[in-house]
């Protein structure tokens, strides 16, 4: 398991002490991003992510066993596929016509 510095809600996410920026779809700028499940390092070139993954930040609310905790993780595409294939109700998928849609 990778150690996370808590997300402060200010648009900056610290993973393993490395700062990245997650603002409105901007590129994530950091040294290394790894899949939490398999440990694969996602491909980065010049600080720009060249391989996509699933990036989750969940702020737990009241009435959960994790009240007021913030959990963050990343899954590479292979681990995402393996994870979603186990769902009872399949993931809804749509095709976009252009990247900016």
Biotite code that builds the C-alpha atoms (Angstrom):
import biotite.structure as struc

atoms = struc.array([
    struc.Atom([0.000, 0.000, 0.000], chain_id="A", res_id=1, res_name="UNK", atom_name="CA", element="C"),
    struc.Atom([1.289, 3.441, -0.856], chain_id="A", res_id=2, res_name="UNK", atom_name="CA", element="C"),
    struc.Atom([1.306, 6.177, 1.747], chain_id="A", res_id=3, res_name="UNK", atom_name="CA", element="C"),
    struc.Atom([-0.756, 9.274, 1.017], chain_id="A", res_id=4, res_name="UNK", atom_name="CA", element="C"),
    struc.Atom([-0.570, 12.736, 2.492], chain_id="A", res_id=5, res_name="UNK", atom_name="CA", element="C"),
    struc.Atom([-4.146, 13.878, 3.188], chain_id="A", res_id=6, res_name="UNK", atom_name="CA", element="C"),
    struc.Atom([-5.900, 15.852, 0.462], chain_id="A", res_id=7, res_name="UNK", atom_name="CA", element="C"),
    struc.Atom([-6.680, 19.342, 1.745], chain_id="A", res_id=8, res_name="UNK", atom_name="CA", element="C"),
    struc.Atom([-9.386, 20.219, -0.782], chain_id="A", res_id=9, res_name="UNK", atom_name="CA", element="C"),
    struc.Atom([-7.230, 22.955, -2.319], chain_id="A", res_id=10, res_name="UNK", atom_name="CA", element="C"),
    struc.Atom([-6.689, 21.242, -5.696], chain_id="A", res_id=11, res_name="UNK", atom_name="CA", element="C"),
    struc.Atom([-3.295, 19.840, -4.685], chain_id="A", res_id=12, res_name="UNK", atom_name="CA", element="C"),
    struc.Atom([-2.935, 16.109, -4.100], chain_id="A", res_id=13, res_name="UNK", atom_name="CA", element="C"),
    struc.Atom([0.155, 14.661, -2.446], chain_id="A", res_id=14, res_name="UNK", atom_name="CA", element="C"),
    struc.Atom([0.914, 11.013, -3.173], chain_id="A", res_id=15, res_name="UNK", atom_name="CA", element="C"),
    struc.Atom([4.017, 9.490, -1.598], chain_id="A", res_id=16, res_name="UNK", atom_name="CA", element="C"),
    struc.Atom([5.192, 13.022, -0.826], chain_id="A", res_id=17, res_name="UNK", atom_name="CA", element="C"),
    struc.Atom([5.136, 14.027, -4.494], chain_id="A", res_id=18, res_name="UNK", atom_name="CA", element="C"),
    struc.Atom([2.932, 16.981, -5.399], chain_id="A", res_id=19, res_name="UNK", atom_name="CA", element="C"),
    struc.Atom([0.521, 16.748, -8.308], chain_id="A", res_id=20, res_name="UNK", atom_name="CA", element="C"),
    struc.Atom([-2.179, 19.071, -9.539], chain_id="A", res_id=21, res_name="UNK", atom_name="CA", element="C"),
    struc.Atom([-5.740, 17.867, -10.158], chain_id="A", res_id=22, res_name="UNK", atom_name="CA", element="C"),
    struc.Atom([-7.628, 20.966, -11.299], chain_id="A", res_id=23, res_name="UNK", atom_name="CA", element="C"),
    struc.Atom([-10.406, 20.685, -13.876], chain_id="A", res_id=24, res_name="UNK", atom_name="CA", element="C"),
    struc.Atom([-8.687, 18.032, -16.002], chain_id="A", res_id=25, res_name="UNK", atom_name="CA", element="C"),
    struc.Atom([-5.245, 19.670, -16.135], chain_id="A", res_id=26, res_name="UNK", atom_name="CA", element="C"),
    struc.Atom([-2.254, 17.390, -16.600], chain_id="A", res_id=27, res_name="UNK", atom_name="CA", element="C"),
    struc.Atom([-0.984, 15.804, -13.415], chain_id="A", res_id=28, res_name="UNK", atom_name="CA", element="C"),
    struc.Atom([2.500, 17.178, -12.786], chain_id="A", res_id=29, res_name="UNK", atom_name="CA", element="C"),
    struc.Atom([4.665, 14.878, -10.672], chain_id="A", res_id=30, res_name="UNK", atom_name="CA", element="C"),
    struc.Atom([7.572, 12.481, -10.807], chain_id="A", res_id=31, res_name="UNK", atom_name="CA", element="C"),
    struc.Atom([5.854, 9.104, -10.523], chain_id="A", res_id=32, res_name="UNK", atom_name="CA", element="C"),
    struc.Atom([2.299, 7.715, -10.485], chain_id="A", res_id=33, res_name="UNK", atom_name="CA", element="C"),
    struc.Atom([1.774, 4.060, -9.568], chain_id="A", res_id=34, res_name="UNK", atom_name="CA", element="C"),
    struc.Atom([-1.245, 1.753, -9.640], chain_id="A", res_id=35, res_name="UNK", atom_name="CA", element="C"),
    struc.Atom([-2.316, 0.994, -6.083], chain_id="A", res_id=36, res_name="UNK", atom_name="CA", element="C"),
    struc.Atom([-3.368, -2.560, -6.990], chain_id="A", res_id=37, res_name="UNK", atom_name="CA", element="C"),
    struc.Atom([-0.483, -3.976, -9.039], chain_id="A", res_id=38, res_name="UNK", atom_name="CA", element="C"),
    struc.Atom([2.253, -1.372, -8.440], chain_id="A", res_id=39, res_name="UNK", atom_name="CA", element="C"),
    struc.Atom([2.749, -0.634, -12.150], chain_id="A", res_id=40, res_name="UNK", atom_name="CA", element="C"),
    struc.Atom([4.273, 2.772, -12.810], chain_id="A", res_id=41, res_name="UNK", atom_name="CA", element="C"),
    struc.Atom([2.192, 4.774, -15.304], chain_id="A", res_id=42, res_name="UNK", atom_name="CA", element="C"),
    struc.Atom([4.226, 6.216, -18.167], chain_id="A", res_id=43, res_name="UNK", atom_name="CA", element="C"),
    struc.Atom([5.372, 9.807, -17.685], chain_id="A", res_id=44, res_name="UNK", atom_name="CA", element="C"),
    struc.Atom([7.385, 11.920, -20.137], chain_id="A", res_id=45, res_name="UNK", atom_name="CA", element="C"),
    struc.Atom([8.696, 15.327, -19.102], chain_id="A", res_id=46, res_name="UNK", atom_name="CA", element="C"),
    struc.Atom([6.255, 15.412, -16.176], chain_id="A", res_id=47, res_name="UNK", atom_name="CA", element="C"),
    struc.Atom([3.224, 14.697, -18.394], chain_id="A", res_id=48, res_name="UNK", atom_name="CA", element="C"),
    struc.Atom([1.165, 11.531, -17.974], chain_id="A", res_id=49, res_name="UNK", atom_name="CA", element="C"),
    struc.Atom([1.232, 9.483, -21.230], chain_id="A", res_id=50, res_name="UNK", atom_name="CA", element="C"),
    struc.Atom([-0.908, 6.621, -19.961], chain_id="A", res_id=51, res_name="UNK", atom_name="CA", element="C"),
    struc.Atom([-4.377, 6.956, -18.511], chain_id="A", res_id=52, res_name="UNK", atom_name="CA", element="C"),
    struc.Atom([-5.743, 5.425, -15.349], chain_id="A", res_id=53, res_name="UNK", atom_name="CA", element="C"),
    struc.Atom([-8.574, 5.787, -12.873], chain_id="A", res_id=54, res_name="UNK", atom_name="CA", element="C"),
    struc.Atom([-7.864, 8.403, -10.189], chain_id="A", res_id=55, res_name="UNK", atom_name="CA", element="C"),
    struc.Atom([-10.260, 8.393, -7.256], chain_id="A", res_id=56, res_name="UNK", atom_name="CA", element="C"),
    struc.Atom([-10.606, 10.759, -4.314], chain_id="A", res_id=57, res_name="UNK", atom_name="CA", element="C"),
    struc.Atom([-13.431, 9.813, -1.942], chain_id="A", res_id=58, res_name="UNK", atom_name="CA", element="C"),
    struc.Atom([-14.417, 12.069, 0.950], chain_id="A", res_id=59, res_name="UNK", atom_name="CA", element="C"),
    struc.Atom([-16.348, 9.858, 3.372], chain_id="A", res_id=60, res_name="UNK", atom_name="CA", element="C"),
    struc.Atom([-19.281, 11.466, 5.138], chain_id="A", res_id=61, res_name="UNK", atom_name="CA", element="C"),
    struc.Atom([-21.278, 10.733, 8.217], chain_id="A", res_id=62, res_name="UNK", atom_name="CA", element="C"),
    struc.Atom([-23.054, 7.397, 8.586], chain_id="A", res_id=63, res_name="UNK", atom_name="CA", element="C"),
    struc.Atom([-20.089, 5.482, 7.190], chain_id="A", res_id=64, res_name="UNK", atom_name="CA", element="C"),
    struc.Atom([-17.402, 3.562, 9.032], chain_id="A", res_id=65, res_name="UNK", atom_name="CA", element="C"),
    struc.Atom([-14.912, 6.121, 7.686], chain_id="A", res_id=66, res_name="UNK", atom_name="CA", element="C"),
    struc.Atom([-16.500, 9.390, 8.836], chain_id="A", res_id=67, res_name="UNK", atom_name="CA", element="C"),
    struc.Atom([-14.544, 12.440, 7.626], chain_id="A", res_id=68, res_name="UNK", atom_name="CA", element="C"),
    struc.Atom([-11.705, 10.375, 6.113], chain_id="A", res_id=69, res_name="UNK", atom_name="CA", element="C"),
    struc.Atom([-10.431, 11.085, 2.605], chain_id="A", res_id=70, res_name="UNK", atom_name="CA", element="C"),
    struc.Atom([-9.233, 8.090, 0.592], chain_id="A", res_id=71, res_name="UNK", atom_name="CA", element="C"),
    struc.Atom([-7.288, 8.325, -2.686], chain_id="A", res_id=72, res_name="UNK", atom_name="CA", element="C"),
    struc.Atom([-6.089, 5.692, -5.105], chain_id="A", res_id=73, res_name="UNK", atom_name="CA", element="C"),
    struc.Atom([-5.065, 5.090, -8.699], chain_id="A", res_id=74, res_name="UNK", atom_name="CA", element="C"),
    struc.Atom([-5.737, 2.044, -10.894], chain_id="A", res_id=75, res_name="UNK", atom_name="CA", element="C"),
    struc.Atom([-3.977, 1.352, -14.187], chain_id="A", res_id=76, res_name="UNK", atom_name="CA", element="C"),
    struc.Atom([-6.232, 0.445, -17.117], chain_id="A", res_id=77, res_name="UNK", atom_name="CA", element="C"),
    struc.Atom([-5.670, -3.317, -16.701], chain_id="A", res_id=78, res_name="UNK", atom_name="CA", element="C"),
    struc.Atom([-6.581, -3.240, -13.003], chain_id="A", res_id=79, res_name="UNK", atom_name="CA", element="C"),
    struc.Atom([-9.581, -1.036, -13.767], chain_id="A", res_id=80, res_name="UNK", atom_name="CA", element="C"),
    struc.Atom([-10.791, -3.601, -16.341], chain_id="A", res_id=81, res_name="UNK", atom_name="CA", element="C"),
    struc.Atom([-10.297, -6.474, -13.882], chain_id="A", res_id=82, res_name="UNK", atom_name="CA", element="C"),
    struc.Atom([-12.105, -4.519, -11.145], chain_id="A", res_id=83, res_name="UNK", atom_name="CA", element="C"),
    struc.Atom([-15.117, -3.508, -13.259], chain_id="A", res_id=84, res_name="UNK", atom_name="CA", element="C"),
    struc.Atom([-15.513, -6.977, -14.805], chain_id="A", res_id=85, res_name="UNK", atom_name="CA", element="C"),
    struc.Atom([-16.371, -8.225, -11.293], chain_id="A", res_id=86, res_name="UNK", atom_name="CA", element="C"),
    struc.Atom([-19.374, -5.845, -11.000], chain_id="A", res_id=87, res_name="UNK", atom_name="CA", element="C"),
    struc.Atom([-22.863, -7.342, -10.785], chain_id="A", res_id=88, res_name="UNK", atom_name="CA", element="C"),
    struc.Atom([-24.225, -4.325, -12.682], chain_id="A", res_id=89, res_name="UNK", atom_name="CA", element="C"),
    struc.Atom([-21.896, -3.473, -15.599], chain_id="A", res_id=90, res_name="UNK", atom_name="CA", element="C"),
    struc.Atom([-20.291, -0.054, -15.943], chain_id="A", res_id=91, res_name="UNK", atom_name="CA", element="C"),
    struc.Atom([-22.184, 2.286, -18.267], chain_id="A", res_id=92, res_name="UNK", atom_name="CA", element="C"),
    struc.Atom([-20.036, 3.320, -21.218], chain_id="A", res_id=93, res_name="UNK", atom_name="CA", element="C"),
    struc.Atom([-20.522, 5.975, -23.887], chain_id="A", res_id=94, res_name="UNK", atom_name="CA", element="C"),
    struc.Atom([-18.409, 6.925, -26.899], chain_id="A", res_id=95, res_name="UNK", atom_name="CA", element="C"),
    struc.Atom([-17.339, 10.522, -27.377], chain_id="A", res_id=96, res_name="UNK", atom_name="CA", element="C"),
    struc.Atom([-17.089, 12.044, -30.852], chain_id="A", res_id=97, res_name="UNK", atom_name="CA", element="C"),
    struc.Atom([-14.213, 14.382, -29.946], chain_id="A", res_id=98, res_name="UNK", atom_name="CA", element="C"),
    struc.Atom([-11.760, 14.747, -27.087], chain_id="A", res_id=99, res_name="UNK", atom_name="CA", element="C"),
    struc.Atom([-13.172, 18.121, -26.078], chain_id="A", res_id=100, res_name="UNK", atom_name="CA", element="C"),
    struc.Atom([-16.838, 16.971, -25.773], chain_id="A", res_id=101, res_name="UNK", atom_name="CA", element="C"),
])
